[in-house]
Amino acid sequence: MLTLNNAIQRGLLKSLAGILGVSLAILLVATISATSLGVILASSAIAFNIIKIAGAAYLIYLGVKMLRSEVANNPIIKAKERLFVKVFY
């Protein structure tokens, strides 16, 4: 869904960057599992909570960044505005 959304809204280059990001995240999780770091995180509640809080803070940062971004740069809204102008004018 992320790839389809990026391809529709942002074009080929941005969707390829999204695919690369997801692939690197999967590689990171596989590497953590393979190096037994997952066992350490599972056995250490403090390390797990640090990772969990860092992830939550990053998601909050992304949400705030998205809310503060300009709506005028959204290609879907621009396309709807062009369609509205063509239909009603």
N, CA, C and O atoms as a GROMACS GRO file, in nm:
protein
  356
    1MET      N    1   0.082  -0.118   0.000
    1MET     CA    2   0.000   0.000   0.000
    1MET      C    3   0.088   0.126   0.000
    1MET      O    4   0.058   0.224  -0.069
    2LEU      N    5   0.195   0.121   0.077
    2LEU     CA    6   0.285   0.237   0.081
    2LEU      C    7   0.344   0.265  -0.056
    2LEU      O    8   0.352   0.380  -0.099
    3THR      N    9   0.384   0.161  -0.126
    3THR     CA   10   0.444   0.178  -0.258
    3THR      C   11   0.342   0.232  -0.357
    3THR      O   12   0.373   0.321  -0.436
    4LEU      N   13   0.222   0.179  -0.354
    4LEU     CA   14   0.117   0.230  -0.444
    4LEU      C   15   0.086   0.375  -0.413
    4LEU      O   16   0.071   0.456  -0.505
    5ASN      N   17   0.076   0.408  -0.285
    5ASN     CA   18   0.047   0.546  -0.246
    5ASN      C   19   0.158   0.640  -0.293
    5ASN      O   20   0.131   0.746  -0.349
    6ASN      N   21   0.283   0.601  -0.270
    6ASN     CA   22   0.395   0.685  -0.314
    6ASN      C   23   0.398   0.699  -0.466
    6ASN      O   24   0.427   0.807  -0.517
    7ALA      N   25   0.369   0.592  -0.538
    7ALA     CA   26   0.372   0.598  -0.685
    7ALA      C   27   0.264   0.691  -0.737
    7ALA      O   28   0.289   0.767  -0.831
    8ILE      N   29   0.147   0.686  -0.678
    8ILE     CA   30   0.036   0.771  -0.724
    8ILE      C   31   0.061   0.917  -0.689
    8ILE      O   32   0.041   1.005  -0.772
    9GLN      N   33   0.104   0.943  -0.567
    9GLN     CA   34   0.116   1.080  -0.520
    9GLN      C   35   0.247   1.146  -0.558
    9GLN      O   36   0.250   1.266  -0.586
   10ARG      N   37   0.356   1.071  -0.559
   10ARG     CA   38   0.486   1.135  -0.570
   10ARG      C   39   0.567   1.096  -0.693
   10ARG      O   40   0.669   1.159  -0.721
   11GLY      N   41   0.527   0.994  -0.766
   11GLY     CA   42   0.598   0.957  -0.887
   11GLY      C   43   0.697   0.844  -0.867
   11GLY      O   44   0.709   0.788  -0.758
   12LEU      N   45   0.766   0.812  -0.973
   12LEU     CA   46   0.853   0.695  -0.978
   12LEU      C   47   0.972   0.705  -0.882
   12LEU      O   48   0.998   0.610  -0.807
   13LEU      N   49   1.043   0.817  -0.883
   13LEU     CA   50   1.163   0.827  -0.799
   13LEU      C   51   1.132   0.816  -0.651
   13LEU      O   52   1.203   0.748  -0.578
   14LYS      N   53   1.027   0.884  -0.607
   14LYS     CA   54   0.990   0.877  -0.466
   14LYS      C   55   0.942   0.739  -0.428
   14LYS      O   56   0.968   0.692  -0.317
   15SER      N   57   0.871   0.672  -0.519
   15SER     CA   58   0.825   0.537  -0.487
   15SER      C   59   0.942   0.440  -0.480
   15SER      O   60   0.942   0.348  -0.398
   16LEU      N   61   1.042   0.459  -0.564
   16LEU     CA   62   1.162   0.375  -0.556
   16LEU      C   63   1.237   0.400  -0.425
   16LEU      O   64   1.293   0.306  -0.367
   17ALA      N   65   1.239   0.523  -0.379
   17ALA     CA   66   1.302   0.553  -0.250
   17ALA      C   67   1.224   0.485  -0.137
   17ALA      O   68   1.285   0.435  -0.043
   18GLY      N   69   1.092   0.482  -0.146
   18GLY     CA   70   1.012   0.413  -0.046
   18GLY      C   71   1.037   0.263  -0.046
   18GLY      O   72   1.045   0.201   0.060
   19ILE      N   73   1.049   0.206  -0.165
   19ILE     CA   74   1.079   0.062  -0.176
   19ILE      C   75   1.215   0.032  -0.114
   19ILE      O   76   1.231  -0.067  -0.044
   20LEU      N   77   1.312   0.118  -0.141
   20LEU     CA   78   1.445   0.100  -0.083
   20LEU      C   79   1.440   0.110   0.069
   20LEU      O   80   1.506   0.032   0.138
   21GLY      N   81   1.362   0.204   0.122
   21GLY     CA   82   1.350   0.219   0.266
   21GLY      C   83   1.288   0.098   0.332
   21GLY      O   84   1.336   0.052   0.436
   22VAL      N   85   1.182   0.045   0.273
   22VAL     CA   86   1.118  -0.075   0.329
   22VAL      C   87   1.213  -0.194   0.321
   22VAL      O   88   1.221  -0.273   0.415
   23SER      N   89   1.284  -0.207   0.211
   23SER     CA   90   1.379  -0.317   0.196
   23SER      C   91   1.491  -0.308   0.298
   23SER      O   92   1.531  -0.409   0.356
   24LEU      N   93   1.541  -0.188   0.321
   24LEU     CA   94   1.648  -0.172   0.421
   24LEU      C   95   1.596  -0.200   0.562
   24LEU      O   96   1.669  -0.256   0.644
   25ALA      N   97   1.473  -0.164   0.590
   25ALA     CA   98   1.415  -0.194   0.722
   25ALA      C   99   1.402  -0.344   0.742
   25ALA      O  100   1.430  -0.395   0.850
   26ILE      N  101   1.358  -0.415   0.640
   26ILE     CA  102   1.347  -0.561   0.650
   26ILE      C  103   1.486  -0.622   0.668
   26ILE      O  104   1.503  -0.715   0.747
   27LEU      N  105   1.585  -0.571   0.596
   27LEU     CA  106   1.722  -0.618   0.612
   27LEU      C  107   1.773  -0.593   0.754
   27LEU      O  108   1.840  -0.679   0.812
   28LEU      N  109   1.741  -0.477   0.810
   28LEU     CA  110   1.783  -0.445   0.946
   28LEU      C  111   1.722  -0.542   1.047
   28LEU      O  112   1.791  -0.591   1.136
   29VAL      N  113   1.593  -0.570   1.033
   29VAL     CA  114   1.527  -0.665   1.123
   29VAL      C  115   1.587  -0.804   1.109
   29VAL      O  116   1.609  -0.873   1.208
   30ALA      N  117   1.615  -0.845   0.987
   30ALA     CA  118   1.676  -0.976   0.965
   30ALA      C  119   1.816  -0.982   1.026
   30ALA      O  120   1.854  -1.084   1.083
   31THR      N  121   1.892  -0.874   1.013
   31THR     CA  122   2.027  -0.869   1.070
   31THR      C  123   2.022  -0.875   1.222
   31THR      O  124   2.101  -0.946   1.285
   32ILE      N  125   1.930  -0.801   1.280
   32ILE     CA  126   1.915  -0.804   1.426
   32ILE      C  127   1.879  -0.944   1.474
   32ILE      O  128   1.933  -0.992   1.574
   33SER      N  129   1.790  -1.009   1.403
   33SER     CA  130   1.751  -1.145   1.441
   33SER      C  131   1.867  -1.242   1.424
   33SER      O  132   1.886  -1.331   1.507
   34ALA      N  133   1.943  -1.226   1.320
   34ALA     CA  134   2.052  -1.319   1.291
   34ALA      C  135   2.170  -1.302   1.387
   34ALA      O  136   2.243  -1.398   1.411
   35THR      N  137   2.190  -1.185   1.440
   35THR     CA  138   2.305  -1.160   1.527
   35THR      C  139   2.272  -1.176   1.674
   35THR      O  140   2.352  -1.138   1.759
   36SER      N  141   2.159  -1.232   1.705
   36SER     CA  142   2.116  -1.258   1.843
   36SER      C  143   2.091  -1.132   1.923
   36SER      O  144   2.072  -1.140   2.045
   37LEU      N  145   2.089  -1.018   1.860
   37LEU     CA  146   2.055  -0.895   1.931
   37LEU      C  147   1.909  -0.899   1.974
   37LEU      O  148   1.870  -0.836   2.072
   38GLY      N  149   1.829  -0.972   1.897
   38GLY     CA  150   1.688  -0.989   1.934
   38GLY      C  151   1.673  -1.060   2.067
   38GLY      O  152   1.582  -1.028   2.144
   39VAL      N  153   1.760  -1.155   2.095
   39VAL     CA  154   1.756  -1.227   2.224
   39VAL      C  155   1.791  -1.131   2.338
   39VAL      O  156   1.729  -1.136   2.444
   40ILE      N  157   1.889  -1.045   2.315
   40ILE     CA  158   1.928  -0.948   2.418
   40ILE      C  159   1.813  -0.850   2.443
   40ILE      O  160   1.783  -0.819   2.558
   41LEU      N  161   1.750  -0.802   2.336
   41LEU     CA  162   1.638  -0.710   2.354
   41LEU      C  163   1.520  -0.778   2.423
   41LEU      O  164   1.450  -0.716   2.502
   42ALA      N  165   1.499  -0.906   2.394
   42ALA     CA  166   1.389  -0.979   2.456
   42ALA      C  167   1.416  -1.004   2.605
   42ALA      O  168   1.322  -1.005   2.685
   43SER      N  169   1.540  -1.022   2.641
   43SER     CA  170   1.572  -1.051   2.781
   43SER      C  171   1.593  -0.924   2.863
   43SER      O  172   1.583  -0.929   2.986
   44SER      N  173   1.623  -0.812   2.800
   44SER     CA  174   1.646  -0.687   2.872
   44SER      C  175   1.527  -0.593   2.853
   44SER      O  176   1.504  -0.541   2.744
   45ALA      N  177   1.452  -0.574   2.959
   45ALA     CA  178   1.336  -0.487   2.953
   45ALA      C  179   1.377  -0.342   2.930
   45ALA      O  180   1.306  -0.267   2.863
   46ILE      N  181   1.490  -0.301   2.983
   46ILE     CA  182   1.536  -0.162   2.968
   46ILE      C  183   1.573  -0.135   2.823
   46ILE      O  184   1.532  -0.033   2.767
   47ALA      N  185   1.649  -0.224   2.761
   47ALA     CA  186   1.688  -0.205   2.620
   47ALA      C  187   1.565  -0.205   2.530
   47ALA      O  188   1.556  -0.125   2.438
   48PHE      N  189   1.470  -0.294   2.558
   48PHE     CA  190   1.348  -0.299   2.478
   48PHE      C  191   1.268  -0.170   2.492
   48PHE      O  192   1.217  -0.117   2.394
   49ASN      N  193   1.257  -0.118   2.614
   49ASN     CA  194   1.182   0.006   2.636
   49ASN      C  195   1.250   0.125   2.569
   49ASN      O  196   1.182   0.215   2.519
   50ILE      N  197   1.383   0.127   2.568
   50ILE     CA  198   1.454   0.236   2.500
   50ILE      C  199   1.424   0.234   2.351
   50ILE      O  200   1.396   0.338   2.292
   51ILE      N  201   1.429   0.115   2.290
   51ILE     CA  202   1.398   0.103   2.148
   51ILE      C  203   1.253   0.140   2.121
   51ILE      O  204   1.223   0.208   2.022
   52LYS      N  205   1.164   0.097   2.208
   52LYS     CA  206   1.022   0.125   2.191
   52LYS      C  207   0.993   0.275   2.202
   52LYS      O  208   0.916   0.328   2.122
   53ILE      N  209   1.053   0.343   2.298
   53ILE     CA  210   1.032   0.488   2.315
   53ILE      C  211   1.093   0.565   2.199
   53ILE      O  212   1.035   0.663   2.152
   54ALA      N  213   1.210   0.522   2.152
   54ALA     CA  214   1.273   0.589   2.037
   54ALA      C  215   1.185   0.574   1.913
   54ALA      O  216   1.170   0.670   1.836
   55GLY      N  217   1.128   0.457   1.892
   55GLY     CA  218   1.038   0.436   1.777
   55GLY      C  219   0.913   0.521   1.787
   55GLY      O  220   0.868   0.578   1.688
   56ALA      N  221   0.855   0.529   1.906
   56ALA     CA  222   0.734   0.611   1.926
   56ALA      C  223   0.765   0.759   1.904
   56ALA      O  224   0.686   0.831   1.844
   57ALA      N  225   0.881   0.804   1.954
   57ALA     CA  226   0.919   0.944   1.934
   57ALA      C  227   0.937   0.975   1.786
   57ALA      O  228   0.900   1.082   1.739
   58TYR      N  229   0.995   0.882   1.712
   58TYR     CA  230   1.014   0.902   1.569
   58TYR      C  231   0.879   0.909   1.497
   58TYR      O  232   0.861   0.992   1.408
   59LEU      N  233   0.785   0.823   1.534
   59LEU     CA  234   0.652   0.828   1.472
   59LEU      C  235   0.580   0.958   1.504
   59LEU      O  236   0.511   1.014   1.418
   60ILE      N  237   0.594   1.007   1.626
   60ILE     CA  238   0.534   1.136   1.663
   60ILE      C  239   0.597   1.247   1.581
   60ILE      O  240   0.527   1.336   1.532
   61TYR      N  241   0.730   1.243   1.565
   61TYR     CA  242   0.799   1.343   1.483
   61TYR      C  243   0.746   1.343   1.340
   61TYR      O  244   0.720   1.449   1.283
   62LEU      N  245   0.730   1.224   1.282
   62LEU     CA  246   0.679   1.215   1.145
   62LEU      C  247   0.536   1.268   1.136
   62LEU      O  248   0.501   1.335   1.038
   63GLY      N  249   0.454   1.240   1.235
   63GLY     CA  250   0.317   1.289   1.235
   63GLY      C  251   0.311   1.441   1.243
   63GLY      O  252   0.235   1.504   1.170
   64VAL      N  253   0.391   1.500   1.331
   64VAL     CA  254   0.394   1.646   1.344
   64VAL      C  255   0.446   1.709   1.216
   64VAL      O  256   0.394   1.810   1.170
   65LYS      N  257   0.549   1.648   1.158
   65LYS     CA  258   0.605   1.700   1.032
   65LYS      C  259   0.500   1.696   0.922
   65LYS      O  260   0.490   1.790   0.843
   66MET      N  261   0.422   1.588   0.917
   66MET     CA  262   0.318   1.577   0.815
   66MET      C  263   0.207   1.679   0.838
   66MET      O  264   0.157   1.738   0.742
   67LEU      N  265   0.169   1.700   0.963
   67LEU     CA  266   0.064   1.797   0.992
   67LEU      C  267   0.107   1.941   0.961
   67LEU      O  268   0.024   2.023   0.922
   68ARG      N  269   0.235   1.969   0.977
   68ARG     CA  270   0.284   2.104   0.952
   68ARG      C  271   0.320   2.131   0.807
   68ARG      O  272   0.348   2.245   0.770
   69SER      N  273   0.321   2.026   0.724
   69SER     CA  274   0.358   2.044   0.584
   69SER      C  275   0.248   2.122   0.511
   69SER      O  276   0.132   2.124   0.552
   70GLU      N  277   0.288   2.185   0.403
   70GLU     CA  278   0.195   2.265   0.325
   70GLU      C  279   0.105   2.175   0.242
   70GLU      O  280   0.151   2.082   0.175
   71VAL      N  281  -0.023   2.204   0.247
   71VAL     CA  282  -0.119   2.128   0.168
   71VAL      C  283  -0.108   2.168   0.021
   71VAL      O  284  -0.146   2.090  -0.067
   72ALA      N  285  -0.059   2.286  -0.006
   72ALA     CA  286  -0.052   2.336  -0.144
   72ALA      C  287   0.042   2.253  -0.230
   72ALA      O  288   0.028   2.252  -0.352
   73ASN      N  289   0.137   2.184  -0.170
   73ASN     CA  290   0.231   2.103  -0.247
   73ASN      C  291   0.181   1.962  -0.275
   73ASN      O  292   0.250   1.884  -0.340
   74ASN      N  293   0.062   1.930  -0.228
   74ASN     CA  294   0.007   1.796  -0.247
   74ASN      C  295  -0.042   1.781  -0.391
   74ASN      O  296  -0.131   1.855  -0.433
   75PRO      N  297   0.012   1.687  -0.468
   75PRO     CA  298  -0.028   1.673  -0.609
   75PRO      C  299  -0.172   1.629  -0.627
   75PRO      O  300  -0.234   1.663  -0.728
   76ILE      N  301  -0.228   1.555  -0.533
   76ILE     CA  302  -0.367   1.512  -0.546
   76ILE      C  303  -0.460   1.631  -0.532
   76ILE      O  304  -0.557   1.643  -0.608
   77ILE      N  305  -0.433   1.720  -0.438
   77ILE     CA  306  -0.516   1.839  -0.421
   77ILE      C  307  -0.504   1.929  -0.543
   77ILE      O  308  -0.603   1.987  -0.587
   78LYS      N  309  -0.384   1.942  -0.598
   78LYS     CA  310  -0.366   2.023  -0.719
   78LYS      C  311  -0.446   1.965  -0.835
   78LYS      O  312  -0.507   2.040  -0.911
   79ALA      N  313  -0.445   1.832  -0.849
   79ALA     CA  314  -0.521   1.768  -0.957
   79ALA      C  315  -0.671   1.791  -0.938
   79ALA      O  316  -0.742   1.815  -1.036
   80LYS      N  317  -0.719   1.783  -0.816
   80LYS     CA  318  -0.861   1.808  -0.789
   80LYS      C  319  -0.897   1.952  -0.820
   80LYS      O  320  -1.004   1.980  -0.873
   81GLU      N  321  -0.807   2.045  -0.788
   81GLU     CA  322  -0.834   2.186  -0.818
   81GLU      C  323  -0.840   2.208  -0.969
   81GLU      O  324  -0.927   2.282  -1.016
   82ARG      N  325  -0.750   2.144  -1.045
   82ARG     CA  326  -0.754   2.158  -1.191
   82ARG      C  327  -0.883   2.098  -1.247
   82ARG      O  328  -0.943   2.155  -1.338
   83LEU      N  329  -0.925   1.985  -1.193
   83LEU     CA  330  -1.048   1.922  -1.237
   83LEU      C  331  -1.168   2.012  -1.207
   83LEU      O  332  -1.258   2.026  -1.290
   84PHE      N  333  -1.168   2.072  -1.088
   84PHE     CA  334  -1.277   2.161  -1.049
   84PHE      C  335  -1.285   2.281  -1.145
   84PHE      O  336  -1.394   2.322  -1.184
   85VAL      N  337  -1.170   2.335  -1.181
   85VAL     CA  338  -1.167   2.451  -1.271
   85VAL      C  339  -1.219   2.410  -1.408
   85VAL      O  340  -1.296   2.484  -1.470
   86LYS      N  341  -1.180   2.292  -1.458
   86LYS     CA  342  -1.226   2.247  -1.589
   86LYS      C  343  -1.376   2.221  -1.592
   86LYS      O  344  -1.442   2.252  -1.691
   87VAL      N  345  -1.429   2.166  -1.485
   87VAL     CA  346  -1.571   2.130  -1.484
   87VAL      C  347  -1.659   2.253  -1.466
   87VAL      O  348  -1.762   2.264  -1.532
   88PHE      N  349  -1.620   2.344  -1.380
   88PHE     CA  350  -1.709   2.455  -1.347
   88PHE      C  351  -1.677   2.586  -1.417
   88PHE      O  352  -1.753   2.682  -1.402
   89TYR      N  353  -1.568   2.594  -1.491
   89TYR     CA  354  -1.537   2.720  -1.558
   89TYR      C  355  -1.515   2.700  -1.705
   89TYR      O  356  -1.488   2.796  -1.777
   0.00000   0.00000   0.00000
